[in-house]
Amino acid sequence: MTVAGKVGLEDILKANHVLSKVIEPSPLQRNDLLSSQYECNVFLKREDMQVVRSFKIRGAYNVIQGLTAEERAAGVVCASAGNHAQGVAYSCKQLGIEGKIFMPTTTPRQKISQVKLFGGSFVEVILTGDTFDDSSAQAKAYCEKENKVFIHPFDDARTIAGQGTVGLEIMNQMQDAPDFIFATIGGGGLAAGVATYVSSVSPKTQMIGAEPEGAASMSEAFRLGGVVKLTNIEKFVDGAAVAQVGELTYEICRDKLAEITVIPSGKECTTILELYNSNAIVIEPAGALPVAALDAYREQIKGKNVVCIISGGNNDIDRMQEIKERSLIYEGLKHYFILNFPQRAGALREFLEDVLGPTDDITRFEYMKKNNRDNAPALVGIELKNKDDYQGLIERLSRKDYGYMEINHDPKLFNLLI
């Protein structure tokens, strides 16, 4: 029996039986390119191919279908940056239950549209707050006021049991037990559920959590020995941008995860582009974390069976330019400078001839002050063909004495201007 603070093998088996009525097992695909790159067998668990394009349908449906008749009549409420909202919306429509969906105002439009599509007339979307945690606080307050049931996206034993069915499917689909499983950590529900099942049936399998650098709340909880709330988080990885992980998910992850690795956002973006360009796989930033983590484990995973759970594929196409930009900066191929630039005829031509290398390209040029007749600061973006060309660029800038400031490494200035 599922109780607060406990998730067992039996709970996951029951959840799998419930879910078999509404979803199909997602594919587990060996990826030849990644397997060759890392000299091992890399399998991708394609939760991005679920009916709502993420694993979140599992936990949401498992909770909602188990509500009493009275609770169903009252209606449900959830808070989500997108994927959990879609799972709740789909479940509400399938079960004929009214739902209120609280989402951050920063949620990509694609996810908002999908929530409305899956829920139809059974759900209402309420955009409020800048982060998941802001939306969650308002959703819980609304729940108490209106006496409705709150469907937690991760810190509920029934949710965790539902997410744990991903682990059950992996073990059923693998001919040999995996040596490593990599899973995204946002609030911790997926990692906790999968680790609970896998540790019960294959103790030798190492479960690795992958967390975004800008919202590494589980790593911080591990470091401090208890759940804490981060004061600032980066919202880019919206599917995993959680300031505070769950008490229950923390306890399970602390006991059952081998390690957690933290991934810079630029690395996630490079992984998104590589998977799209090489495999035609469209994934969201949170879904890229497990594959992005492989570099850090290159030596440990050689010759092993490795599973990366692609947790979601709800990526707004409007974000692709930002994703490319972040990737180029991370890879050392794009640099932004503020230059003390002469305002006279021929100055730009001199810059092109004397400073830029033969394969360098100006992607942005903008005077920041228009009323100085002699010199004015200019914002210049330069894209390199090869990151090794950077040192030559810096040497030529210094030699011409432009009085430059590089802003890539100044987060406050970079966020203000770029």
BELMO-V78757 format. One record per helix or strand of 3 or more residues. SS is the DSSP state (a for helix, b for strand). FROM is the first residue (numbers start at 1). LEN is the number of residues. If there is no record, write none. Layout:
SS/FROM/LEN  SS/FROM/LEN
This chain:
a/9/11  b/28/3  a/32/7  b/41/6  a/47/3  a/56/9  a/69/6  b/76/5  a/83/13  b/99/5  a/109/14  b/123/5  a/132/15  a/157/17  b/180/5  a/189/13  b/206/7  a/213/3  a/217/8  a/238/3  a/247/10  b/259/5  a/265/15  a/285/13  b/305/6  a/317/14  b/334/9  a/347/8  b/361/7  b/375/9  a/387/14  a/411/7
